[in-house]
Amino acid sequence: MAIEADTAWAEFIGRARERARAELPLAARGTLTRMTGLVLEAVGLQSPVGSQCLVCQDARAPVLAEVVGFAGDKAFLMPAGDIHGLSSGASVTPARAYLPPLRLGGPPSADEHAGAGVLRLPLGEGLLGRVVDAQGQPLDHAGPLRDVAAQPMNRAPINAMERAPVREPLDTGVRAINALLTVGRGQRLGLFAGSGVGKSVLLGMMARYTEADVIVVGLIGERGREVKEFVEDILGRRDRDRAVVVAAPADAPPLLRMQGAAYATAVAEYFRDQGRHVLLLMDSLTRYAMAQREIALAIGEAPATKGYPPSCFAKLPALVERSGNGLNGRGSITAFYTVLSEGDDQQDPIADASRAILDGHIVLSRALAEGGHYPAIDIEQSASRVMVSVVPAEHFALARDFRAVWSRYQKSSDLIQVGAYVNGSDPQLDEAIRLQPAMQAFLQQDMRASSTLAQSVGAMAAALGRG
């Protein structure tokens, strides 16, 4: 009997110790003292920048907020939910004082307590085929997420020397891109255009036809109407099962818009780490920068270039550099980021900064779009910086000749249209005029048709009369 009692007592002590280890640490509560525009100010809160807090007011549901700055004993928080009804004196509690509000079930783990206050969102196979918001909550009315686990969003970047170089071409299904702006698996490209020029249509073509194991779509700061249209009209039934859509539309708070972009990237990283080839489509990088501008200006950061504070230009590479090839060639993320050129200005500060940190840029022309030329890709202003490394020398030479002939015609198009050019004056221009109809037809493509990489190269040769 004594042995049994000792055993029972030892088990009881063991369970007590486990429960003690699982207890949440004490956390100092702050008090809401001011609300100015988008920013909440609290005193008595000692939480680091980036940590999650809950703002509680009477019996209403707590509002999740993130610490985005501090000044002396004041902490600045950006809410991730509706702040209507909050008033001075509301309590502000670090999220570690509660079970994580977005936890997916089961007892809290030691890791959760070790990373107290760290943002954790669902990642896993259960996201495939689903549409979620920036907080990982389903939007598609298909029930709760299964086969996922809450994981931290702050991930360590991959050492540049441990990434495999971009060496393998990727078929996008778009003839002009395949032939003249060949994409490499693991490349990051920008899709630059003004509003209403066809960015979303081109993204849809690449989502349908690009060779990828998983498609991750981040709809950041765009029209809410586009979410359902993208899922039903662009992805359709055939591609939806291999896709994850993260939506943070224009009416979402700026914190959620930034969080949505980070979440979409984290989802892509998860599948890349499983050894899969991921296509990441983010629309748009400009709205991400605008969300950061709203937050930075609200907490008092000084504006710099055209109203954008310096932190905007630091956030962009931190997000973009998370894409690319995985460790030692295991998996890849090929990313396309749309960049809105305000007023069709290619020297817009965000467009200029994005062009410098991406591996290529595809520029859409409003003049071509207005002339019914789709996709409206301006091949003279577009470039793929890895093309020379992923295609044979013959292909690269053919693309260079195509660009030269096309550019020769465009530079003299005004003279040709007014009849000022005399046939025979320039043999090279005569050839460009003769080939122009075939080249123009090559660059146009119906959005419901695809062209493989081999077909695209063959069509380019035929347009130059070398087929």
C-alpha positions, 0 to 999 in steps of 0.5 A, spaced: 500 500 500 505 504 501 508 503 494 502 505 491 501 511 495 508 513 493 506 512 486 500 516 486 503 521 490 509 522 485 504 522 479 500 528 482 506 532 483 508 530 476 501 533 474 502 539 478 509 541 475 506 540 468 500 545 470 505 550 473 509 550 467 503 551 463 501 557 467 501 564 464 506 569 467 503 575 470 502 581 465 502 588 467 495 591 464 495 598 461 490 603 460 487 607 454 488 614 455 488 617 448 485 615 441 487 619 435 485 617 428 488 610 427 492 610 433 491 608 440 495 611 446 496 607 453 500 608 459 502 602 464 504 597 458 511 594 457 510 590 451 515 590 446 514 593 439 510 588 434 507 584 440 499 583 440 495 586 446 487 586 447 483 592 449 477 591 453 472 595 454 466 593 459 462 587 456 464 588 449 468 583 445 476 585 446 479 588 440 486 586 438 491 591 437 499 591 435 504 595 439 507 599 433 511 604 437 512 608 444 514 614 447 517 614 454 511 611 458 506 611 452 505 605 448 502 606 441 497 601 438 494 600 432 487 596 432 486 590 428 478 590 429 473 595 430 474 600 435 467 603 435 465 604 443 472 604 446 473 610 451 478 612 455 480 608 461 479 601 457 484 596 459 490 594 455 493 587 456 498 583 453 496 577 449 500 573 453 495 574 459 490 570 455 490 564 451 491 566 444 485 568 441 486 565 434 488 558 437 485 552 433 484 548 439 488 544 444 492 546 450 497 551 450 504 549 448 510 551 452 512 554 445 506 558 445 508 561 452 515 562 450 513 566 444 508 570 448 505 576 445 508 573 438 502 573 432 501 566 430 496 564 425 494 558 422 499 554 417 498 547 414 495 543 408 488 545 411 489 551 407 489 549 400 482 550 397 480 555 402 479 563 402 481 566 409 482 573 411 488 577 414 487 573 421 487 566 418 479 566 419 475 562 413 471 567 409 468 561 404 463 559 409 466 552 408 467 550 415 473 551 420 480 550 418 482 543 419 489 540 419 493 546 421 497 549 426 498 556 429 505 558 428 509 565 428 509 570 423 516 572 424 520 568 421 528 568 420 530 570 413 534 564 409 542 566 408 543 568 401 549 563 400 544 557 402 539 559 396 540 555 390 541 560 384 535 561 379 537 557 373 530 553 371 525 557 366 518 557 368 512 556 363 507 562 365 502 560 359 503 567 357 506 568 350 510 575 350 513 573 357 515 566 356 519 568 349 521 575 351 521 576 359 522 569 361 521 567 368 526 563 372 523 558 378 524 562 384 524 569 381 521 575 384 518 580 378 513 586 379 507 588 374 507 595 373 501 599 371 496 604 372 489 603 374 485 599 369 490 597 365 489 589 366 494 587 371 488 583 374 487 579 368 494 578 367 495 575 374 489 571 372 492 568 366 498 566 370 494 563 376 491 558 371 497 557 366 503 557 370 506 550 372 506 550 380 504 545 385 501 551 390 498 558 388 498 563 394 494 569 392 494 575 396 489 580 395 491 586 399 488 593 399 484 592 393 476 592 391 472 587 396 469 585 389 475 582 386 475 576 392 470 572 389 471 574 382 478 571 383 476 565 386 470 563 381 472 566 375 479 566 375 481 560 379 475 556 378 474 549 380 480 546 376 485 550 380 482 552 386 484 545 390 491 547 389 490 555 391 490 559 398 487 566 397 488 571 403 484 577 402 485 584 406 481 588 402 481 596 402 476 597 407 480 593 412 485 597 417 492 598 415 494 593 420 490 588 417 492 590 410 500 589 412 498 583 416 495 580 410 501 581 405 505 577 411 501 572 412 500 570 404 508 570 404 508 565 410 503 561 407 508 560 401 514 559 405 510 553 409 509 550 402 516 551 400 519 548 406 515 542 404 519 542 398 514 544 393 514 549 388 509 555 389 507 561 385 505 567 389 501 572 386 500 579 391 496 584 388 498 589 390 505 591 393 503 599 393 497 598 397 502 594 402 506 600 402 500 605 403 498 601 409 505 602 412 505 609 410 498 610 414 501 607 420 507 611 420 504 617 419 499 616 425 504 615 430 508 621 428 514 619 423 516 624 418 514 624 411 519 623 406 519 622 398 512 624 396 509 623 403 512 616 404 516 615 410 523 612 410 520 606 414 516 604 408 522 603 403 525 599 409 519 594 409 518 593 402 525 589 401 524 585 408 517 582 405 520 581 398 526 578 400 522 572 403 520 569 396 525 565 392 528 559 392 529 555 398 534 552 402 539 548 397 534 548 392 529 545 396 522 548 394 521 555 391 517 561 391 516 564 384 513 571 386 509 576 382 507 583 385 503 588 382 505 595 383 500 601 382 504 607 378 500 613 380 498 617 374 502 612 370 508 615 373 514 610 372 518 614 377 513 614 382 517 612 389 514 606 390 515 603 383 522 606 383 523 602 390 520 596 387 524 596 381 530 596 385 529 590 389 525 585 384 529 581 379 525 584 373 519 588 371 513 587 367 510 594 365 503 595 362 502 600 357 495 604 358 496 606 350 496 599 348 490 597 352 486 603 350 488 600 343 485 594 344 492 590 345 492 585 350 496 583 354 498 590 354 505 589 355 510 594 353 516 590 352 521 596 351 520 598 358 520 591 361 526 586 363 527 580 366 534 580 370 535 572 370 533 571 363 540 570 360 541 565 366 535 560 364 534 560 357 539 557 351 543 562 347 539 561 341 533 563 345 536 569 348 539 572 341 532 571 338 529 575 343 534 580 343 533 581 335 525 581 336 526 587 341 531 591 336 526 590 330 520 592 334 524 598 337 526 600 330 519 601 328 516 604 334 521 610 334 519 611 327 512 610 327 510 617 327 513 618 321 510 612 318 503 614 320 503 621 317 507 618 310 513 622 311 517 616 310 520 614 303 520 606 302 527 604 301 530 609 305 532 605 310 533 597 309 532 595 316 526 600 317 523 597 311 524 590 314 521 592 321 515 595 317 514 588 313 514 584 320 510 589 324 503 585 323 506 579 325 510 581 331 504 585 333 499 579 333 505 575 336 504 579 342 497 579 343 493 573 346 486 571 348 486 571 356 482 564 355 488 561 351 495 559 353 502 558 350 507 553 352 514 555 353 516 551 346 510 554 343 512 561 345 519 561 342 517 557 336 511 563 335 517 568 336 521 565 330 515 565 326 514 572 327 521 574 325 520 570 319 525 565 321 520 559 323 
